[in-house]
Amino acid sequence: MDPVMPPAGPPVTTMDETIARMQAIAAALPPNDGLACFNRMSLQITQTVASDVGQNFFADPVYLTKLDVIFANIYFDAVNALTTSPENLPAAWAPLLQARASTDVEPIQFALAGMNAHINHDLPVAVVSTCTALGTAPDSGRHHDDYQKVDQLLDAAEQAVRQSFESGMARAADKHLTAVANLVANWSIRSARDVAWDTSLALWELRHAGFARDLLMGSLGRTVGMASRILLAAV
């Protein structure tokens, strides 16, 4: 049986629209769908960021909101590609989107493979696009401070996912789950975001160097895709 197709849609323009679109994806997909596993984690984080924006947690809420919307739309473009161009999925997202119906992959593997694509590929692109749209730069103002504040939210989300997985593993005492735990233990959101920030600085410096930027973007997509394939390996 073919997996259920998630709903496609136009770009979102607000954080409320972002949350609504993720909720629509969650409602359409069975909970064991690989895309649904990532979407649940991303939705929880987005809802927390939206709440903190409203409480003046961030130094520049306008920038942070714009970044979140652009960031989300890159993910939604990948989701749309399942319907509009399934033969030409984004390289960074292709491993998860192609494997999302696999029964040999655990939910935590799907969730972290999605975070790998979203952070290591989408986030640097979103930072550069946001700075361009707002006439600023990654190293201007308090942008990096706000970026690091989001790290705190992501650390909590990642820990919750790992604890949930580990509690199930303890109940099952299963060698397969132990092998999965070993596989994902060396990947962390915080480390990925540190790399993503450096990548965004490189992309910013190359934003007017078309050929060099295209080479970096192509390499980035393929490298992120390879990391996701490792995270999704059946063990």
N, C-alpha and C positions, 0 to 999 in steps of 0.2 A: 504494500500500500504506500502511495506517495505521501510525504508529509503534508500537513495542513499549511496553506500559504498564509503568511501574515498579511494584514491589510496594508496596501500602499497608500500614499497620500502626498500632498504638496508640502513644501518646506514649512516648518513651524516658525513663528515670529516672536513668541513669548515663552516664558518658562511654564506657564499654565498650559499652553498648547503642547509643549514638550511632554509634560506629565500625562496629559490626556492621550497623546499618541502612544506612549509607552503602555498606558493602561489598556488601550485598544489592542495592542499587540499581545499583551498578557491574556486578555479575555479570549482572543482568537485561537491561541495555541494551547495544546495540551501541556500540562506542567513538566512532563519529561522531555519535551522538545528542547534540543540544545540551545536554540535561540531564546526560548522562554527562560532557560536557566540563567543566561546572561542578562536578559531584559529585566528579570526580577531584581537582580543585584543593582543594576543601573538605575532602575526606578527608585529604589530605596535611597540611593545616594542623591539623586536629583531632587527628590522631595526634601531631603535634609538641607541641601544647598539652598533651595528656594526659601525654606523657612529661615535660614540664617541670613539670607539677603534681606528679608523683610525685617529682621531684628538688628540691622546695622552691624553685623558681625564682620563684614568685609570693609576694607578701607575705601574701595572704589566699586560700589555695587553696580554702577552702570556698566563698567568694563566687565565685571564678573558675569553679569546677566547676559551681555552680548556674547561673551565667550561661551557660556553654557549653551546658548541657542545654536550658535554656529557649530559647536562640538556635537550637539545632538543631531543636527541635520546631516552631518557626515555619516553617522550611524544609520539614520533613516534612509539616506541614499543607498547604502549597502542593502538594507532591507528591501527597498523598492526594486533593486536590481534582480531580486529573486523572481519578480514578475515581468519586469521590462526587458532584462537582458541576462537570463540565467546562464547563458553560454559565455558571458564575459563579466563574471563577478569581480569586484575589487580584490586585488591580490592579497591584501592584508586580511580581508574578511572571508575569502573563499574557503579556507580549511573548515571554519566553524559552520558556515552556511551549507557546505557540501556534506558535512558529517552530522548534522543536527538530528537526524533520525536514527543514528547508530545506537544500538542497545549495548554495545561493548564499551561505551564511554560513560564515566560517572558524571553526575551533575556538577561537581566542583571543577572537573576538567573543562566542561563547556563554559562555566562561568569565568574561569581564569583565562581561557583562550579568547573569550570576548573582551575581557579587560585588556589583554595583551594587544589585540587589534585596536581597541578604542583609545588606549593610552599611548602606546608606542608609535602608532601611525596617525590616528585622527587628531590627537591633542596638539602635536606640534603644528599641524596644518591649521588647526583652529586658532591657535595663539597668533600666528602670522596673519591670518585673515581678519581677526578681530582688531589687531593693531593697525592694519591697513585701513579698515573701515572707520576706525575712530581717530585716525591721525596721530597715533602714539607709537611706542616701541616696546618690545618685551622688557627691556631694562629701565623703563621710565617709571617714575612715581613709585607706587606701592604694589605694582603688578606681581612681582615675585613674592612679596609678603602674603598677598591674597592666595596666590598659587600654593604656597606652603600651608596655609590654613585649610585648604581643601584636602591636603595630604592627611590631616588629622581625621577628617571624616572618612576618608577612604581606608585608613588604617583600621578604624572601628568596624567598617563594613567587611573588610577582608577577614578580620579576626572572627566575626560572627559566622561567616561562611565556613571558615576552617573548623571552628568549634562544633558547628552543626555536623559537619562531615566526620570529624573525629569521634563524636559521641556515637554516631551510627556505626563507625568502624569498631569501636570498643564493644558494642553490643554484638556485632557480627563475628568478631575475631576471625576475619577472613584474610587469607594471604593475598588475595587479589586486591582488596582495599588497602592493605598495607603497602603493596607495590604502588598503588595510585598515590597514596600519601607521600611516599618517597619521591615520586615523579614531580609532584607539584610543590614540594617543600622548598625548592630552590628558586621559586618565582615569587616576587613580592611586588605589590602595587607601588610601595614607596620607591623602591629601586627603579621600577619602570618609569615613574614620573620624574625622577632625577635625570634619567636618560632622555626622556621626552623634552624636558626643559632645555637641555643642551642641544637637542636636535632642532628645537624651535629657534634657538639663537643662530644656528647654522643656516637654517632656511631663511631667516630674516636677512642675514648678510648676503645671501644668494638670490634675494627676491627679484633683483633686476638682471640677474645673469641667467637668462633663459635656459641655455643648454646645460649648464652645470646644475641648475636647480632641477631640471627634468631628470638628469642622471641620479641625483640624490633621492628624488621622490620615487623613481622606479626601483632603486636599490632598497629604499626604506620599505616599500610595500612588499617586496619579495622576502626581505629578511624577517619582517614581522610575521609574514605568512609561514615561513619555515619554523619559527618559534612556536606558532600555534599548532602546527602539525605535530611537533614534539609533545606539547601539552595534551593533545587529543589522542595520543597513541594508546591503543588497546594494550593492556598489560596483564 
